[in-house]
């Protein structure tokens, strides 16, 4: 079993920054592909960012490309999502996901992951 706990969310003004953390236990984040998803009110859950198990490859949703960065600290067994130039459209609950079920599965699909956290709220005011 693996447990994921997100933190770092809060209220920020448009143009500001936040750094989300995903603390893992039970398994090492270095052994898994990791992802971030978000769900805004009235919207479907969507992929935000991912990092390959090797740590050398990342990918992002078009809506956050150039503004968000995903990284991992293996010593702390934690994955981060650095969010810059935040906009009201970024307001959502952000979820951390871990360990895709299949090697050929898409890391951009929520259903491909074995583990997920309970989320942390990010609110961006205009």
Secondary structure, DSSP 8 states (H G I E B T S, - for coil): --EEEEE--EEEETT--EEEEEEEESS-GGGS-EEEEEE-TTS--EEEEEE-TTSS-EEE-TTTTTTEEEEEETTTTEEEEEE-S--GGG-EEEEEEEEESSTTS-TT-GGGEEEE---EEEEEE-
